Amino acid sequence: MEANSTVSDLNSHHDHCVEITMEVHKVVPPPHRSTLQKLKTRLKETFFPDDPLRQFKGQTGKMRFILGAQYVFPILQWGTNYSLQLLKSDVVSGLTIASLAIPQGISYAKLANLPPIVGLYSSFVPPLVYAVLGSSRDLAVGPVSIASLIMGSMLREEVSPSNDPLLFLQLAFSSTFFAGVFQASLGILRLGFIIDFLSKATLIGFMAGAAIIVSLQQLKALLGIKNFTKQMGLVPVLSSVFHRKNEWSWQTILMGVCFLVVLLLARHVSMRRPKLFWVSAGAPLASVILATLLVFAFKAQNHGISVIGKLQQGLNPPSWNMLQFHGSYLGLVMKTGLITGIISLTEGIAVGRTFAALKNYQVDGNKEMIAIGMMNIVGSSTSCYVTTGAFSRSAVNHNAGAKTAVSNIIMAVTVMVTLLFLMPLFQYTPNVILGAIIVTAVVGLIDIPAAYYIWKIDKFDFLVMLCAFFGVIFVSVQGGLAIAVGLSIFKILMQITRPKTVMVGNIPGTNIYRNIHHYKEATGVPGFLILSIESPINFANTTYLNERILRWIEDYEAEQDTKKQSSLRFVVLDLSAVSSIDTSGVSLFKELRKAVEKKGIELVLVNPLGEVMEKLQRADEARDLSRPDCLFLTVGEAVASLISTIKGQSSTHI
């Protein structure tokens, strides 16, 4: 009676669909490959997805040597075609970014609690190293605000830059060395995918929070406060500001507000009209010169306005003897190097790829990691601290018409001239103008349109972004980053351990099967529960999948009992989206088949992909899962074939 009911329902379903004659295709296993071949393919796709050795195929020994040298030193590749016309463009852009790099270098060094001269040192040697090893034409390298903030705050937790400046400087150089080693190692070992754990949402929230913290730290310079809190959080900083109102200097505030307005206005003009890029590029240096002249002319240092003071003249002194590889601070410098290395590497590669996309050329991520890592290793031995590609300088470099990395060389030469001959001119530069320059630079890190876009697309990503933002503001810079990365990893784990399973149905008049909750016209087939698993199957999710599929069956049977329709005959699992499976996954299907057989239900698998099919065949010695009537290429073929089988059995019984 039950079988007749099923056949009746199937005929009714068949009458509502267009009659389509369907050929059933056999599911075949993938071509045999040895374990060594599979391992080789997996390693290649993991570590060499760009196949860097393809250019050496079919080349002579001499040509391979030349190509190898060009691969390691990209300057040898584009340098052979360099021309006077390209040099003209690079000189203009190099001088332009130098006008921005000099005041920013001094400012960011103070942000890292380092002597201002170290910021200029860091704008001289690293650009030269990057010009030889880097693959981006637009990236302008040097100190950046976020890495400076992180390094300064992390080291200051254990060492006071004012009480023990020499030790603090040694730790900064040592942290830079470890950052460089970590960055270069990622590139050499081709492990760049590690930095992908810093999602776009994490970076946007982190950058915005850090920008606010950096700006709040500048209140010390903008208000003329001498005894400022060493903490980085929002509450301690604001508390320190209002508890030190007696130290506020109206002369400093007046100068700071005036120059801050001018710098922000210059930035606004250049954003509205990109052709006027030179306005925002030249404004910081012009402000430094004007502020220095005002202080010198009016002897403002005697009226409450603090100045940088005398700076050491000359090129970078060697600092390899200052690197610390032992002692009680080794853990601190390694941790600081790791965090600043990841942040600066992520920023540098993201900036390089952004401008490469605008000019339609490719940036090799692994080369960039090696280049940025090497310039920090070399920099740590030449009195430099952590550097990377800065967005503000790179944007100016791009808009100024940079054609190659020679613009970095021109910038470095300009900084060299400054170090050799112009250092006495900065003696009267007020600290307030450096604070105004930093605030203007970091304002651009607060990307509200991007935050709204994330809110519109993915609410969980927006939550991650908010956690990074508020974590940086209320906890700490590294604490906010850790919270955001932890949430991102939690999201990945949830996607792995709780894969999506959906019920699919037939779109009338076709052999197409789609999610019945997505396509309202899709209808279920009587006697069939058709499920699609949309994730790899592994030990982390087999228990959940087993419970979820059995619950689908229980819900289906309960619904059929309520509607007094035919009982469930087949559970069809569409494996088209299951890209991989492990031993636990194979066991899942075996246990599931036994569980449904006890209920008189058959388990049918559809379109298992290469690796899945291969492992199922190896494990299925009894041929229970790979029988022709249990394994189909498409859901449409499975339903059509099984309906025909049921009809044939019904006719035989009659």
C-alpha positions as CSV (number, residue, x, y, z in Angstrom):
1,M,0.0,0.0,0.0
2,E,2.9,2.3,1.0
3,A,4.8,1.6,-2.2
4,N,1.6,2.3,-4.3
5,S,1.3,5.6,-2.5
6,T,4.8,6.5,-3.3
7,V,4.4,5.6,-7.0
8,S,1.2,7.7,-7.1
9,D,2.9,10.7,-5.6
10,L,5.8,10.3,-8.0
11,N,3.5,10.1,-11.0
12,S,1.7,13.2,-9.7
13,H,5.0,15.0,-9.4
14,H,6.0,13.8,-12.9
15,D,2.8,15.1,-14.4
16,H,3.6,18.6,-13.2
17,C,7.0,18.5,-14.9
18,V,8.0,18.5,-18.5
19,E,8.9,15.0,-19.7
20,I,12.6,15.0,-20.3
21,T,14.4,11.9,-21.5
22,M,17.7,11.6,-19.5
23,E,20.8,9.6,-20.1
24,V,22.4,8.4,-16.9
25,H,26.1,9.0,-17.0
26,K,28.5,6.8,-15.0
27,V,30.5,8.4,-12.2
28,V,34.2,7.5,-12.9
29,P,37.1,7.7,-10.5
30,P,39.9,10.2,-11.2
31,P,43.1,9.0,-13.1
32,H,45.5,7.2,-10.8
33,R,48.3,9.2,-9.3
34,S,51.0,8.1,-6.9
35,T,51.2,9.5,-3.4
36,L,54.4,11.3,-4.4
37,Q,52.6,13.0,-7.3
38,K,49.8,14.1,-5.1
39,L,52.2,15.5,-2.5
40,K,54.1,17.3,-5.1
41,T,50.9,18.9,-6.5
42,R,49.7,19.9,-3.0
43,L,53.1,21.5,-2.1
44,K,53.2,23.3,-5.4
45,E,49.7,24.8,-5.0
46,T,50.4,25.7,-1.3
47,F,53.9,27.3,-1.7
48,F,54.3,28.0,-5.4
49,P,50.8,28.9,-6.8
50,D,52.5,31.5,-9.1
51,D,54.9,28.9,-10.5
52,P,58.0,31.1,-10.4
53,L,60.1,28.6,-12.2
54,R,58.0,28.6,-15.4
55,Q,60.2,31.3,-16.9
56,F,63.3,29.1,-16.8
57,K,61.7,26.3,-18.9
58,G,63.4,25.8,-22.2
59,Q,66.1,28.4,-21.5
60,T,69.9,28.1,-21.9
61,G,72.2,28.0,-18.9
62,K,73.3,31.6,-19.4
63,M,69.8,32.8,-19.9
64,R,68.7,31.0,-16.7
65,F,71.4,32.8,-14.8
66,I,70.3,36.2,-16.1
67,L,66.6,35.4,-15.4
68,G,67.6,34.2,-11.9
69,A,69.5,37.4,-11.2
70,Q,66.6,39.5,-12.5
71,Y,64.2,37.5,-10.3
72,V,66.3,38.2,-7.2
73,F,67.1,41.8,-8.1
74,P,64.2,43.3,-10.1
75,I,66.3,46.4,-10.7
76,L,68.3,44.4,-13.3
77,Q,65.0,43.7,-15.2
78,W,63.7,47.2,-15.6
79,G,67.1,48.9,-15.3
80,T,68.2,47.7,-18.8
81,N,65.4,49.7,-20.4
82,Y,65.7,52.8,-18.3
83,S,65.7,56.1,-20.2
84,L,66.3,59.8,-19.6
85,Q,62.5,60.4,-20.0
86,L,61.8,58.0,-17.1
87,L,64.5,59.7,-15.1
88,K,62.8,63.1,-15.4
89,S,59.5,61.7,-14.1
90,D,61.3,59.9,-11.2
91,V,63.3,62.9,-10.2
92,V,60.1,65.0,-9.9
93,S,58.3,62.3,-7.9
94,G,61.4,61.6,-5.8
95,L,61.9,65.2,-4.8
96,T,58.2,65.5,-4.1
97,I,58.0,62.5,-1.7
98,A,61.3,63.7,-0.1
99,S,59.5,67.0,0.9
100,L,56.9,64.8,2.6
101,A,59.3,62.1,4.0
102,I,61.6,64.5,5.8
103,P,59.0,66.1,8.2
104,Q,57.1,62.7,8.5
105,G,60.4,60.9,9.3
106,I,61.1,63.3,12.2
107,S,57.5,63.2,13.4
108,Y,57.1,59.4,13.3
109,A,60.4,58.9,15.2
110,K,59.1,61.0,18.0
111,L,55.9,58.9,17.9
112,A,58.0,55.8,18.4
113,N,59.8,57.6,21.4
114,L,63.0,57.6,19.4
115,P,65.4,60.5,18.6
116,P,64.1,62.5,15.6
117,I,67.3,61.9,13.7
118,V,66.5,58.1,13.6
119,G,63.4,59.0,11.5
120,L,65.6,60.6,8.9
121,Y,68.1,57.7,9.0
122,S,65.2,55.4,8.3
123,S,64.2,57.5,5.2
124,F,67.7,57.1,3.7
125,V,69.0,53.5,3.8
126,P,65.8,51.4,3.5
127,P,64.6,53.2,0.2
128,L,67.9,52.3,-1.4
129,V,67.6,48.6,-0.4
130,Y,64.0,48.5,-1.7
131,A,64.9,50.1,-5.0
132,V,67.2,47.1,-5.7
133,L,64.9,44.3,-4.4
134,G,61.3,45.6,-4.6
135,S,58.9,44.9,-7.4
136,S,56.5,47.9,-7.1
137,R,57.0,51.0,-9.2
138,D,55.0,53.2,-6.9
139,L,55.8,52.2,-3.3
140,A,57.6,54.9,-1.4
141,V,59.2,53.4,1.7
142,G,60.0,54.9,5.1
143,P,58.7,55.0,8.7
144,V,54.9,54.7,9.1
145,S,52.6,55.9,11.9
146,I,51.1,52.6,13.0
147,A,54.3,50.6,13.2
148,S,55.9,53.6,15.0
149,L,53.1,53.7,17.5
150,I,53.1,49.9,18.2
151,M,56.9,49.8,18.6
152,G,56.9,52.8,20.9
153,S,54.1,51.6,23.1
154,M,55.3,47.9,23.4
155,L,58.9,48.8,24.3
156,R,57.8,51.6,26.7
157,E,55.8,49.1,28.7
158,E,59.1,47.7,30.1
159,V,61.7,50.4,29.4
160,S,61.4,54.2,29.8
161,P,62.7,56.1,26.7
162,S,63.5,59.1,28.9
163,N,65.2,57.3,31.8
164,D,67.2,54.9,29.7
165,P,67.3,56.2,26.1
166,L,70.3,54.1,25.0
167,L,68.7,50.8,26.1
168,F,65.4,51.9,24.4
169,L,67.3,52.6,21.2
170,Q,69.0,49.2,21.3
171,L,65.7,47.4,21.8
172,A,64.2,49.4,18.9
173,F,67.0,48.3,16.5
174,S,66.8,44.7,17.8
175,S,63.0,44.7,17.2
176,T,63.6,46.0,13.7
177,F,66.1,43.2,13.1
178,F,63.6,40.5,14.2
179,A,60.8,42.1,12.2
180,G,63.0,42.0,9.1
181,V,64.0,38.4,9.7
182,F,60.4,37.4,10.1
183,Q,59.3,39.3,7.0
184,A,62.1,37.9,4.8
185,S,61.5,34.4,6.1
186,L,57.8,34.5,5.1
187,G,58.9,35.5,1.6
188,I,61.8,33.0,1.3
189,L,59.6,30.1,2.7
190,R,56.6,31.4,0.7
191,L,54.4,31.6,3.7
192,G,52.7,34.8,2.9
193,F,49.3,33.4,3.4
194,I,49.9,33.8,7.1
195,I,49.3,37.5,6.9
196,D,45.9,36.8,5.3
197,F,44.6,36.2,8.8
198,L,44.5,40.0,9.0
199,S,41.2,40.5,7.1
200,K,40.2,43.7,5.5
201,A,37.6,44.3,8.3
202,T,40.3,43.8,11.0
203,L,42.7,46.2,9.3
204,I,40.1,48.9,8.8
205,G,39.0,48.8,12.4
206,F,42.6,48.5,13.7
207,M,43.8,51.4,11.5
208,A,40.9,53.6,12.6
209,G,41.4,52.9,16.3
210,A,45.2,53.4,16.0
211,A,44.6,56.7,14.1
212,I,42.5,58.0,17.0
213,I,45.1,56.8,19.6
214,V,47.9,58.4,17.5
215,S,46.0,61.7,17.3
216,L,45.2,61.7,21.0
217,Q,48.9,61.2,21.7
218,Q,49.7,64.4,19.8
219,L,47.6,66.4,22.3
220,K,50.8,66.5,24.3
221,A,52.6,68.5,21.5
222,L,49.5,70.4,20.4
223,L,48.6,71.7,23.9
224,G,52.2,72.1,25.2
225,I,51.8,69.6,28.0
226,K,55.2,68.5,29.5
227,N,54.1,65.7,31.9
228,F,51.9,63.4,29.8
229,T,50.6,59.9,30.5
230,K,52.6,57.0,29.2
231,Q,49.4,54.9,28.7
232,M,47.8,54.6,25.2
233,G,44.1,54.1,26.1
234,L,41.4,56.7,25.4
235,V,40.5,57.2,29.1
236,P,44.0,57.7,30.5
237,V,45.0,60.1,27.7
238,L,41.9,62.3,28.1
239,S,42.2,62.1,31.9
240,S,45.8,63.3,31.6
241,V,44.8,66.1,29.2
242,F,42.2,67.6,31.6
243,H,44.3,67.0,34.8
244,R,47.1,69.0,33.3
245,K,45.2,72.0,32.2
246,N,47.6,74.2,34.1
247,E,50.4,73.1,31.7
248,W,48.4,74.2,28.6
249,S,50.3,76.8,26.5
250,W,48.1,79.2,24.6
251,Q,51.0,80.0,22.2
252,T,51.4,76.4,21.4
253,I,47.7,75.8,21.0
254,L,47.4,78.9,18.6
255,M,50.3,77.7,16.5
256,G,49.1,74.1,16.5
257,V,45.5,75.0,15.5
258,C,46.7,77.3,12.7
259,F,49.0,74.8,11.1
260,L,46.6,71.9,11.6
261,V,43.9,73.8,9.7
262,V,46.4,74.6,6.9
263,L,47.6,71.0,6.6
264,L,44.0,69.6,6.6
265,L,42.9,72.1,4.0
266,A,45.9,71.2,1.8
267,R,45.0,67.5,2.2
268,H,41.3,68.3,1.3
269,V,42.4,70.2,-1.8
270,S,44.6,67.4,-3.1
271,M,41.9,64.8,-2.4
272,R,39.3,66.8,-4.4
273,R,41.7,67.6,-7.2
274,P,44.4,64.9,-7.6
275,K,46.3,67.1,-10.1
276,L,47.1,69.4,-7.2
277,F,48.9,66.5,-5.3
278,W,51.9,68.8,-4.8
279,V,49.8,70.9,-2.4
280,S,49.4,68.2,0.2
281,A,52.9,66.8,-0.6
282,G,54.7,70.1,0.0
283,A,52.5,71.5,2.8
284,P,54.3,69.6,5.7
285,L,57.8,70.7,4.7
286,A,56.5,74.3,4.0
287,S,54.8,74.2,7.4
288,V,58.1,73.0,9.1
289,I,60.1,75.8,7.4
290,L,57.6,78.5,8.3
291,A,57.1,77.3,11.9
292,T,60.9,77.1,12.4
293,L,61.3,80.6,11.0
294,L,58.6,81.9,13.3
295,V,60.1,80.3,16.4
296,F,63.6,81.6,15.5
297,A,62.4,85.1,14.7
298,F,60.3,85.5,17.9
299,K,62.4,83.4,20.2
300,A,59.3,81.4,20.9
301,Q,61.2,78.6,22.6
302,N,61.5,81.1,25.5
303,H,57.7,81.5,25.6
304,G,56.4,78.0,26.2
305,I,56.9,76.5,22.7
306,S,59.1,73.4,22.9
307,V,61.5,72.7,20.0
308,I,63.3,69.6,18.7
309,G,66.8,71.0,19.6
310,K,70.1,70.2,18.0
311,L,70.2,67.2,15.8
312,Q,73.3,65.1,14.9
313,Q,74.8,65.9,11.5
314,G,76.1,63.2,9.2
315,L,75.0,59.9,7.7
316,N,73.7,56.8,9.5
317,P,76.2,55.5,12.0
318,P,76.5,51.6,12.2
319,S,74.4,50.0,14.9
320,W,75.0,46.2,14.6
321,N,76.9,46.4,17.9
322,M,73.7,47.7,19.5
323,L,71.6,44.6,18.5
324,Q,70.6,42.5,21.5
325,F,70.2,38.7,21.0
326,H,70.3,37.6,24.6
327,G,69.3,38.9,28.0
328,S,66.1,39.5,29.8
329,Y,64.7,41.7,26.9
330,L,65.0,39.1,24.2
331,G,61.4,38.0,24.5
332,L,60.2,41.6,24.3
333,V,62.1,42.5,21.2
334,M,61.1,39.3,19.4
335,K,57.4,39.9,20.3
336,T,57.6,43.6,19.2
337,G,59.4,42.6,16.0
338,L,56.8,40.0,15.2
339,I,53.8,42.3,15.7
340,T,55.4,45.3,14.0
341,G,56.6,43.1,11.2
342,I,53.2,41.7,10.5
343,I,51.5,45.1,10.5
344,S,54.1,46.8,8.4
345,L,54.3,43.9,6.0
346,T,50.5,43.9,5.5
347,E,50.4,47.6,5.0
348,G,53.3,47.6,2.5
349,I,51.9,44.8,0.4
350,A,48.4,46.2,0.4
351,V,49.6,49.6,-0.7
352,G,51.8,48.1,-3.4
353,R,49.1,46.0,-4.9
354,T,46.6,48.9,-4.8
355,F,48.8,51.1,-7.0
356,A,49.9,48.2,-9.2
357,A,46.2,47.5,-10.0
358,L,45.8,51.2,-11.0
359,K,48.7,50.9,-13.5
360,N,47.8,47.3,-14.6
361,Y,51.0,45.5,-13.5
362,Q,51.7,42.7,-11.1
363,V,53.4,42.9,-7.7
364,D,55.0,39.7,-6.5
365,G,54.0,39.3,-2.9
366,N,56.9,37.0,-1.9
367,K,59.4,39.4,-3.5
368,E,57.9,42.2,-1.5
369,M,58.2,40.3,1.7
370,I,61.9,39.6,1.0
371,A,62.5,43.2,0.0
372,I,60.7,44.7,3.0
373,G,62.4,42.2,5.3
374,M,65.9,42.8,3.9
375,M,65.6,46.6,4.2
376,N,64.6,46.2,7.8
377,I,67.5,43.8,8.5
378,V,70.0,46.2,6.8
379,G,68.2,49.1,8.5
380,S,68.7,47.6,12.0
381,S,72.4,47.7,11.4
382,T,72.4,51.3,10.1
383,S,70.5,53.0,12.9
384,C,67.0,52.6,11.3
385,Y,63.8,51.3,12.8
386,V,60.9,49.5,11.2
387,T,60.0,50.8,7.7
388,T,57.5,49.8,5.0
389,G,55.6,51.2,2.1
390,A,53.5,54.2,3.4
391,F,50.1,54.9,1.8
392,S,50.4,58.7,2.0
393,R,53.9,58.8,0.5
394,S,53.0,56.2,-2.1
395,A,49.9,58.1,-3.2
396,V,52.0,61.2,-3.6
397,N,54.6,59.2,-5.5
398,H,51.9,57.8,-7.8
399,N,50.3,61.2,-8.4
400,A,53.6,62.8,-9.0
401,G,54.2,60.4,-12.0
402,A,56.7,57.9,-10.6
403,K,57.7,55.4,-13.3
404,T,60.1,53.2,-11.4
405,A,61.7,52.6,-8.0
406,V,64.4,55.2,-8.9
407,S,62.0,57.7,-7.2
408,N,63.0,56.0,-3.9
409,I,66.7,56.5,-4.8
410,I,66.1,60.2,-5.5
411,M,64.2,60.6,-2.2
412,A,67.1,58.8,-0.3
413,V,69.7,61.1,-2.0
414,T,67.6,64.2,-0.9
415,V,67.5,62.9,2.6
416,M,71.3,62.2,2.5
417,V,71.9,65.9,1.5
418,T,69.7,66.9,4.4
419,L,71.6,64.7,6.8
420,L,75.0,66.1,5.7
421,F,74.3,69.8,5.3
422,L,70.8,70.9,6.5
423,M,70.5,69.4,10.1
424,P,71.3,72.7,11.9
425,L,68.2,74.3,10.3
426,F,65.9,71.9,12.2
427,Q,67.2,73.0,15.6
428,Y,64.3,75.5,16.2
429,T,61.6,73.3,14.7
430,P,58.7,73.3,17.2
431,N,57.3,69.9,18.4
432,V,53.8,71.2,17.8
433,I,54.2,71.3,14.0
434,L,55.3,67.6,14.1
435,G,52.2,66.8,16.1
436,A,50.0,68.6,13.5
437,I,51.8,66.7,10.6
438,I,51.1,63.3,12.3
439,V,47.4,64.1,13.0
440,T,47.0,65.2,9.3
441,A,48.7,62.0,8.1
442,V,46.7,59.5,10.3
443,V,43.3,61.2,9.6
444,G,43.2,59.4,6.3
445,L,43.4,56.0,8.1
446,I,39.8,56.5,9.3
447,D,37.8,55.0,6.4
448,I,34.1,55.5,7.1
449,P,32.9,54.6,3.6
450,A,34.7,51.2,3.9
451,A,33.2,50.6,7.3
452,Y,29.7,51.3,5.9
453,Y,30.4,48.9,3.0
454,I,31.4,46.2,5.4
455,W,28.2,46.7,7.4
456,K,26.2,46.4,4.2
457,I,27.9,43.2,3.1
458,D,28.7,41.2,6.2
459,K,27.5,42.0,9.7
460,F,30.0,39.6,11.4
461,D,32.9,41.3,9.6
462,F,31.5,44.6,10.9
463,L,31.5,43.1,14.4
464,V,35.2,42.1,14.0
465,M,35.9,45.6,12.7
466,L,34.3,47.2,15.8
467,C,36.1,44.8,18.1
468,A,39.4,45.8,16.6
469,F,38.5,49.5,16.8
470,F,37.2,49.6,20.4
471,G,39.9,47.1,21.5
472,V,42.7,49.5,20.3
473,I,41.0,52.5,21.9
474,F,40.0,51.0,25.3
475,V,42.4,48.0,25.8
476,S,45.7,48.5,23.9
477,V,47.0,48.5,20.3
478,Q,48.2,44.9,20.4
479,G,45.2,43.9,22.5
480,G,42.7,45.2,19.9
481,L,44.6,43.5,17.2
482,A,44.6,40.2,19.1
483,I,40.9,40.4,19.7
484,A,40.1,41.0,16.1
485,V,42.4,38.3,14.8
486,G,40.9,35.9,17.4
487,L,37.4,36.7,16.2
488,S,38.4,36.2,12.6
489,I,39.9,32.8,13.4
490,F,36.7,31.9,15.3
491,K,34.7,32.8,12.3
492,I,36.8,30.5,10.1
493,L,36.5,27.7,12.7
494,M,32.7,28.1,12.8
495,Q,32.6,27.8,9.0
496,I,34.7,24.6,9.2
497,T,32.9,23.0,12.1
498,R,29.4,24.1,11.1
499,P,29.2,23.6,7.4
500,K,26.1,24.8,5.5
501,T,23.6,22.1,4.5
502,V,20.5,23.0,2.4
503,M,17.5,21.2,1.1
504,V,17.2,21.4,-2.6
505,G,14.2,20.9,-4.9
506,N,13.3,20.7,-8.5
507,I,12.5,23.8,-10.6
508,P,9.4,22.8,-12.6
509,G,10.0,22.1,-16.2
510,T,13.7,21.5,-15.8
511,N,16.2,19.1,-14.4
512,I,17.7,21.8,-12.3
513,Y,17.7,21.4,-8.5
514,R,18.2,24.4,-6.2
515,N,17.8,25.5,-2.6
516,I,14.1,25.5,-1.8
517,H,14.5,28.5,0.6
518,H,16.2,30.5,-2.1
519,Y,14.2,29.6,-5.1
520,K,10.5,29.7,-4.1
521,E,9.4,27.9,-7.2
522,A,11.6,24.9,-6.4
523,T,9.6,22.0,-5.1
524,G,10.5,18.8,-3.3
525,V,10.2,15.4,-4.9
526,P,7.9,13.0,-3.0
527,G,9.9,10.2,-1.3
528,F,13.2,12.1,-1.8
529,L,15.1,14.2,0.7
530,I,17.8,16.0,-1.4
531,L,20.5,17.8,0.6
532,S,23.5,19.8,-0.6
533,I,26.6,19.9,1.6
534,E,28.6,23.1,0.9
535,S,31.9,22.5,2.6
536,P,34.9,20.1,2.8
537,I,34.1,17.2,5.1
538,N,36.7,16.5,7.9
539,F,37.1,15.3,11.4
540,A,36.0,18.8,12.7
541,N,32.5,18.6,11.2
542,T,31.6,15.0,10.8
543,T,29.7,14.8,14.1
544,Y,27.7,17.9,13.3
545,L,26.9,16.7,9.7
546,N,25.8,13.3,11.0
547,E,23.4,14.9,13.6
548,R,22.2,17.5,11.1
549,I,21.4,15.1,8.3
550,L,19.6,12.8,10.7
551,R,17.6,15.8,12.0
552,W,16.7,16.7,8.4
553,I,15.4,13.1,8.0
554,E,13.3,13.3,11.2
555,D,11.9,16.7,10.2
556,Y,11.0,15.4,6.8
557,E,9.3,12.3,8.1
558,A,7.4,14.3,10.7
559,E,6.2,16.7,8.0
560,Q,5.1,13.8,5.7
561,D,3.2,12.2,8.6
562,T,1.3,15.5,9.2
563,K,0.5,15.8,5.5
564,K,-0.2,12.1,5.3
565,Q,2.0,11.8,2.2
566,S,4.3,9.0,1.0
567,S,7.2,7.9,3.3
568,L,10.8,8.8,2.6
569,R,12.6,6.4,0.3
570,F,15.8,8.1,-0.6
571,V,18.3,10.5,1.0
572,V,20.3,12.2,-1.8
573,L,23.5,14.0,-0.9
574,D,24.8,16.4,-3.5
575,L,28.6,16.5,-2.9
576,S,29.4,19.0,-5.8
577,A,30.7,21.6,-3.3
578,V,32.7,19.1,-1.2
579,S,36.2,19.7,-2.4
580,S,38.0,17.3,0.1
581,I,37.4,14.6,2.6
582,D,39.4,12.8,5.3
583,T,39.1,9.4,7.0
584,S,36.5,10.7,9.4
585,G,34.4,12.0,6.5
586,V,34.5,8.6,4.8
587,S,33.4,7.0,8.1
588,L,30.5,9.5,8.2
589,F,29.0,8.1,5.0
590,K,29.4,4.5,6.2
591,E,27.7,5.2,9.5
592,L,25.0,7.3,7.8
593,R,24.2,4.5,5.3
594,K,23.7,2.1,8.2
595,A,21.6,4.5,10.1
596,V,19.2,5.2,7.2
597,E,19.0,1.6,6.1
598,K,17.5,0.7,9.5
599,K,14.7,3.1,8.6
600,G,14.3,1.5,5.2
601,I,15.9,4.4,3.4
602,E,18.6,4.4,0.8
603,L,21.6,6.7,0.8
604,V,22.5,8.1,-2.6
605,L,25.6,10.2,-3.4
606,V,25.8,12.7,-6.2
607,N,28.9,14.0,-8.0
608,P,31.7,13.3,-5.6
609,L,34.8,15.2,-6.8
610,G,38.1,13.6,-7.6
611,E,39.7,13.3,-4.1
612,V,36.3,12.4,-2.5
613,M,35.5,9.7,-5.1
614,E,39.0,8.2,-4.8
615,K,38.9,7.9,-1.0
616,L,35.3,6.6,-1.0
617,Q,36.3,3.9,-3.5
618,R,39.4,2.8,-1.4
619,A,37.3,2.6,1.8
620,D,34.3,1.0,0.2
621,E,35.5,-2.6,-0.1
622,A,31.9,-4.0,0.0
623,R,30.9,-1.6,-2.8
624,D,27.9,-0.3,-0.7
625,L,28.5,3.4,-1.5
626,S,29.7,3.1,-5.0
627,R,27.0,0.8,-6.5
628,P,25.6,2.3,-9.8
629,D,22.2,2.7,-8.2
630,C,23.7,4.7,-5.3
631,L,26.1,7.0,-7.2
632,F,25.1,9.5,-9.8
633,L,26.7,12.4,-11.7
634,T,23.8,14.9,-11.2
635,V,20.8,15.2,-8.9
636,G,18.5,15.2,-12.0
637,E,19.9,11.9,-13.2
638,A,19.7,10.4,-9.7
639,V,16.0,11.4,-9.3
640,A,15.0,10.3,-12.8
641,S,16.8,6.9,-12.5
642,L,15.5,6.1,-9.1
643,I,11.9,7.1,-10.1
644,S,12.2,4.7,-13.1
645,T,13.5,2.0,-10.8
646,I,10.5,2.4,-8.4
647,K,8.1,2.4,-11.3
648,G,9.7,-0.8,-12.7
649,Q,9.5,-2.5,-9.3
650,S,5.8,-1.4,-8.9
651,S,4.9,-2.8,-12.3
652,T,6.7,-6.1,-11.5
653,H,4.7,-6.5,-8.3
654,I,1.4,-5.7,-10.1
